[in-house]
Amino acid sequence: MNRYARITPEGTKDYLLEECDAIEQTKNALAGVFQSRGYRRVMPPHLEFIDVYRNTSASWLTEKLYTLTDSRGRLLALRPDATSPIARIAATRMRDARLPLRLYYHETVFRRSRLYAGHSDAVLQSGVELLGADGLRADLEIFLCAVDALRACGASRFRIEIGHAGIFKALVAAIDIDDVTKSALAQAIESKNSDELEILLQSNAITATDAFRALPRLFGDESVLRKAKTLFRASEALQAVEYLQTLIQYVRELDLMDYVDIDLGLVHGQSYYTGFVFRGYMEGSGLPVLSGGRYDQLLRDFGRPAPAIGFALDVHVLAQASLLRGEVVAQSLPDILVFGMDGFQATALRRLHQLESEGHRCEYSIAKTKEEAYAYAAARKIPRVVVLGGGELEESI
C-alpha cells in the first residue's frame, strides 16, 4: 500500500495558483533590484558532491544535509545553501572572470529540520553574492541592496539585526571544543537560550564564561557596542566591535537606523562567515526573511582566494506577506475561448494563433459541444466565445 502517496514530506508543501503568482511577482521584483545594480544570474545544480559542503570554511553537519549517491556510488547532497556552489562556480567555471563578480540567483535550498520544528526543509531563496570585494564600501553596498530588495517586495515595516561573526569566532578560538559543540553554542546564543547556554558552558568546562553569557544580552542600540568593549578581551573581538561602530555611522548617514538593531549574539549557523553579518525580519512573520554576511575564506577553499559578501531572501515568506497585504496581481484569465465544431478543430487552432498574434489571451476549448463550451466560458468568466464550424460565430457572454 502506498501510505504516503497523497501527502508531502515533513517540511515541504504544495504551492497553488495565487501562491505561485505571488512567488513569481516576488522573484521578478527582486531580479529588478539585482539587475539594476549590475548583478547577473547564475543557476547552480540542485545536486553537488558533498565535498562542496565539507571544507575548511563551510563544514555542514551531516544531520542537516539531504544526501544520496550517484551511479558511481559517490556521495552527493541536495544543496543546503546557494553560496557554496556559487563560490565553486567563481573559482572554477568563472576563474578567468575579472573581479569583482556580481552574481544573483533564485534557487531552492534543502536542509533537514528537527521533526515538528515548524521550519521548511525546502526554501526558495533569492540572493546576491559580491565576490572579490572587501571593506566598508562592499559591506555598505550589500546592506543597502538588501534594504532596497525588501522595499521592492512591499515590506515597509521590517528590522535588520546587525552583528559580526568575528566576535564569536574570537571567543571560541580560545577554547578547545569540537564542531558539534561550537554549533550548539552558536544555536544557544542566537536563540538567546540562557539555560541551554549555561549547560553547555559547564558541561564543557569552558572558560571566559562572562563573555559567552553576555552575548545573548548584547542586543539593542549603539550602547550595546560601548558595553561590549568593557567585556571582551580578545583583540579580534574588540576590532569587530570597532568596525561595527564605523559601519553604523554610515548606516545613519543613509537614514536607515530606524530599521536597524545591533545584535552581537548574531553568529549565524554557517561556519564560513568571517565578518559583518545581518538578519532581517518583517511584520507579520516570526521567521527570518533575510540573512547574509561576509565570508572571506570560502573561495580560498575552492582554489581562488578572494573576499566575498552576500545575502539571501526567503521568497516564500515575502510572497506570503504580499498575499496577506492584497498586493498580488493575479495571472490574467483568457479573454477569448475558441471552440471548433466537429471537423473544424484545426481551423479553431489556427484562429487561436491569429487572435494571440493580435494580443488576445486565448484558451482552446476541448468541450464536445458548443453548449458545453458556452457553459465552461460562463463558469470561468471568459467574456467571449469564438465558434468555428460552417462559418465563424463569435458571441459575448
C-alpha positions in Angstrom: 0.0 0.0 0.0 1.3 3.5 -0.9 0.9 5.0 2.5 2.4 8.4 1.6 1.2 8.8 -2.0 -1.2 11.6 -1.1 0.9 13.8 1.2 4.1 15.8 1.0 7.1 15.1 3.3 7.5 17.0 6.5 9.0 20.4 5.9 7.5 20.7 2.3 4.3 21.9 0.8 2.5 22.4 -2.5 2.1 26.0 -3.8 -1.0 26.7 -5.8 -2.5 29.3 -8.1 -2.4 32.7 -6.3 0.6 31.5 -4.2 2.5 30.8 -7.5 1.5 34.3 -8.8 2.9 35.8 -5.6 6.1 33.9 -5.8 6.7 34.9 -9.4 5.9 38.5 -8.6 8.3 38.5 -5.7 11.1 36.9 -7.8 10.6 39.5 -10.6 10.7 42.4 -8.1 14.0 41.1 -6.6 15.5 40.4 -10.0 14.7 44.0 -10.9 16.7 45.3 -7.9 19.6 43.0 -8.5 19.9 43.6 -12.2 19.7 47.4 -11.8 22.9 47.1 -9.7 24.8 45.1 -12.2 24.2 41.6 -10.9 23.9 38.7 -13.4 22.1 35.5 -12.8 23.7 32.0 -12.3 22.0 28.7 -11.9 24.0 26.1 -9.9 22.6 22.5 -9.9 20.4 21.1 -7.2 22.9 18.3 -6.5 26.5 18.9 -5.5 29.2 16.5 -4.4 29.2 16.5 -0.6 32.8 17.8 -0.7 31.4 21.2 -1.5 30.0 21.4 2.0 32.9 19.7 3.8 35.8 22.0 3.6 37.8 24.3 6.0 35.3 27.2 5.9 32.0 25.5 5.4 31.6 22.3 7.3 27.9 21.4 7.4 26.8 18.9 10.0 25.7 15.7 8.3 22.3 15.7 10.1 21.4 19.0 8.3 22.0 17.5 4.8 19.8 15.5 2.4 22.3 13.0 1.0 22.2 10.4 -1.8 24.7 8.7 -4.1 25.2 8.9 -7.9 25.5 5.9 -10.3 29.2 5.5 -9.3 28.5 5.4 -5.6 29.8 8.9 -4.9 28.2 10.8 -2.1 26.0 13.8 -3.1 24.0 16.4 -1.3 20.9 18.4 -2.2 22.4 21.9 -1.8 21.7 23.4 1.7 22.7 26.8 0.5 23.5 28.6 -2.7 26.6 30.4 -1.5 29.0 27.4 -1.6 28.0 26.4 -5.1 28.4 29.9 -6.4 31.8 30.1 -4.7 32.7 26.9 -6.5 31.5 28.4 -9.8 33.5 31.6 -9.3 36.6 29.6 -8.6 36.3 27.2 -11.5 33.9 28.0 -14.4 34.5 31.7 -13.9 38.1 31.6 -12.8 39.3 33.9 -15.5 36.5 36.4 -15.0 37.6 39.8 -13.7 36.8 40.5 -10.0 34.6 41.8 -8.5 31.9 39.4 -9.7 28.3 40.4 -9.1 26.0 37.3 -9.3 22.4 36.7 -8.2 20.2 33.6 -8.1 16.7 32.2 -7.5 17.2 28.7 -6.1 15.6 26.2 -3.7 17.8 25.0 -0.8 17.2 21.9 1.2 18.0 21.5 5.0 16.8 18.9 7.4 14.9 20.4 10.3 14.1 18.8 13.6 10.8 16.9 13.5 7.8 19.2 14.3 10.2 22.2 14.4 7.8 24.1 12.1 10.6 25.1 9.6 10.5 24.4 5.9 13.1 21.9 4.6 12.8 23.3 1.1 13.2 27.1 0.9 13.2 29.2 -2.3 15.8 31.8 -1.9 16.8 34.8 -4.0 20.1 36.4 -3.3 23.3 38.1 -4.4 26.9 37.4 -4.0 29.6 40.1 -4.4 32.8 38.2 -4.9 36.2 39.7 -4.8 35.4 42.9 -2.9 36.3 43.6 0.7 36.0 46.5 3.1 33.4 49.0 4.1 32.3 50.0 0.6 31.3 46.5 -0.3 29.5 45.9 3.0 27.5 49.1 2.7 26.6 48.2 -0.9 25.3 44.8 0.1 23.4 46.2 3.1 21.7 48.9 1.1 20.8 46.3 -1.6 19.2 44.1 1.0 17.1 47.0 2.3 16.0 48.0 -1.2 15.2 44.4 -2.0 12.8 44.2 1.0 11.2 47.5 0.0 10.8 46.3 -3.6 8.7 43.4 -2.3 6.4 45.8 -0.5 7.9 45.4 3.0 7.6 48.8 4.8 7.9 47.6 8.4 11.0 45.5 8.9 14.0 45.2 11.2 17.5 44.2 10.3 19.8 42.9 13.1 23.5 43.6 12.6 26.4 41.7 14.1 29.9 40.4 13.5 30.9 36.8 13.2 34.4 37.7 14.3 33.2 38.1 17.9 32.0 34.6 18.4 35.0 33.2 16.4 37.4 35.1 18.7 35.8 33.6 21.8 35.7 30.0 20.6 39.2 30.2 19.2 40.5 30.5 22.8 38.8 27.2 23.9 39.2 23.6 22.8 35.8 22.3 21.6 34.6 20.2 18.6 32.4 21.5 15.8 29.3 19.9 17.2 29.7 21.8 20.5 30.5 25.0 18.6 27.3 24.7 16.6 25.3 24.0 19.8 26.9 27.1 21.4 26.0 29.2 18.4 22.5 28.0 18.4 22.0 28.7 22.2 23.4 32.2 21.8 21.4 33.1 18.7 18.2 31.8 20.2 19.0 33.6 23.5 18.5 30.3 25.4 20.4 31.2 28.6 19.6 27.9 30.3 21.0 25.8 27.4 24.0 28.1 27.1 24.8 27.6 30.8 24.6 23.8 30.5 27.0 23.9 27.5 29.4 26.1 29.3 29.5 24.0 32.4 29.5 20.5 30.8 32.4 21.5 28.5 34.4 23.4 31.2 34.5 26.5 29.1 36.5 29.4 30.4 35.7 33.1 29.7 32.1 32.4 30.6 31.3 36.0 31.3 31.8 37.0 27.6 29.7 34.0 26.4 26.9 34.7 28.9 26.8 38.3 27.8 26.4 37.7 24.1 22.7 36.9 24.1 22.0 40.1 26.1 24.1 42.4 23.9 21.1 43.4 21.8 19.7 46.9 21.1 21.0 50.3 20.2 24.6 51.6 19.9 25.0 51.4 23.7 25.5 47.7 23.1 28.8 48.4 21.4 30.1 50.5 24.2 29.2 47.9 26.7 30.8 45.2 24.6 34.2 47.0 24.8 34.2 46.5 28.5 33.5 42.8 28.3 35.8 41.5 25.6 39.5 40.9 26.0 40.4 39.3 22.7 41.8 41.9 20.2 39.9 40.3 17.3 36.6 40.7 19.2 37.4 44.4 20.0 38.3 45.1 16.4 35.0 43.6 15.3 33.1 45.9 17.7 35.0 49.0 16.4 34.3 48.0 12.8 30.6 47.9 13.6 30.8 51.3 15.2 32.2 52.7 11.9 29.6 50.9 9.8 26.8 52.2 12.0 28.0 55.8 11.3 27.4 55.3 7.6 24.1 53.5 8.1 23.0 56.6 10.0 24.1 58.8 7.1 21.9 56.7 4.8 18.9 57.3 7.1 18.5 53.6 7.8 18.9 53.5 11.6 15.1 53.2 12.1 15.4 49.7 10.6 18.4 48.6 12.5 19.1 46.7 15.8 22.5 45.6 16.9 22.8 42.0 18.0 26.3 40.8 19.0 24.8 37.4 19.6 24.1 37.0 15.9 26.7 34.4 14.9 24.8 32.6 12.1 24.7 28.8 11.8 27.0 28.7 8.7 30.7 28.5 9.8 32.0 30.3 6.7 31.0 33.8 7.9 34.0 35.9 8.9 32.9 39.5 9.4 29.8 41.7 9.2 26.6 39.6 9.4 22.9 40.6 9.3 19.5 39.1 9.5 16.1 40.6 8.7 12.5 40.2 10.0 9.3 41.7 8.7 5.9 42.5 10.3 3.6 39.5 10.2 6.2 36.8 10.2 8.3 35.4 13.0 10.6 33.7 10.6 13.8 35.4 9.3 13.2 36.8 5.8 16.7 37.9 5.1 20.1 36.5 6.1 23.6 37.4 4.9 27.1 38.5 5.7 30.8 38.4 4.8 32.7 35.2 4.1 36.3 36.0 3.1 37.7 32.5 3.3 35.2 30.4 1.4 36.6 31.0 -2.2 40.0 30.0 -1.0 38.7 26.5 -0.3 37.9 26.2 -4.0 41.3 27.4 -5.1 40.6 31.1 -5.8 41.3 33.2 -2.6 39.1 36.3 -2.6 36.9 38.1 -0.2 33.1 38.0 -0.6 29.8 39.1 0.9 26.2 38.3 0.1 22.7 37.7 1.3 19.6 35.6 0.6 15.9 36.3 1.0 13.2 33.8 1.7 10.9 34.2 -1.3 8.1 32.1 0.2 7.8 34.3 3.3 7.9 37.5 1.2 5.3 36.1 -1.2 3.0 35.1 1.6 3.3 38.6 3.1 2.3 40.2 -0.2 -0.7 37.9 -0.4 -1.8 38.9 3.0 -1.4 42.6 2.1 -3.5 42.0 -1.1 -0.8 43.2 -3.4 -0.6 40.2 -5.7 -1.6 40.7 -9.3 -3.3 37.5 -10.3 -2.4 35.9 -13.6 -4.8 37.3 -16.3 -7.6 35.0 -17.4 -8.2 34.3 -21.1 -10.4 36.9 -22.7 -11.5 34.5 -25.6 -12.5 30.9 -25.6 -12.0 29.3 -29.1 -14.2 26.2 -29.9 -14.1 24.2 -33.1 -17.1 22.1 -34.1 -16.5 18.5 -35.3 -14.2 18.6 -38.2 -13.1 22.2 -37.6 -10.6 21.6 -34.7 -7.6 22.5 -36.8 -9.4 25.6 -38.1 -10.1 26.6 -34.5 -6.4 26.2 -33.5 -5.3 28.4 -36.5 -7.9 31.0 -35.4 -6.5 30.8 -31.8 -3.0 31.6 -33.1 -4.3 34.5 -35.1 -6.1 36.0 -32.1 -3.0 35.6 -29.9 -0.9 37.4 -32.5 -3.4 40.3 -32.2 -2.7 40.5 -28.5 -5.5 38.4 -27.0 -5.2 35.8 -24.3 -6.9 32.7 -25.7 -7.9 29.3 -24.4 -8.7 26.4 -26.8 -11.9 24.6 -25.8 -11.8 20.8 -25.5 -15.6 20.7 -25.0 -17.5 18.2 -27.0 -20.4 20.5 -27.9 -20.9 24.2 -28.4 -23.3 24.3 -25.4 -20.6 22.8 -23.2 -18.1 25.4 -24.4 -20.6 28.3 -23.5 -21.2 26.8 -20.1 -17.4 26.4 -19.4 -16.8 30.1 -20.5 -19.5 31.3 -18.2 -18.1 29.3 -15.3 -14.6 30.6 -15.9 -15.9 34.2 -16.6 -14.3 34.3 -20.1 -16.2 37.1 -21.8 -16.1 36.0 -25.4 -16.5 32.7 -27.2 -15.4 32.1 -30.8 -17.0 29.1 -32.5 -15.6 27.7 -35.8 -17.7 25.5 -38.0 -19.8 26.2 -41.1 -18.9 29.9 -40.8 -17.3 31.6 -37.8 -19.6 32.6 -35.0 -18.4 35.0 -32.3 -20.5 35.7 -29.2 -20.1 37.5 -25.9 -21.5 36.1 -22.7 
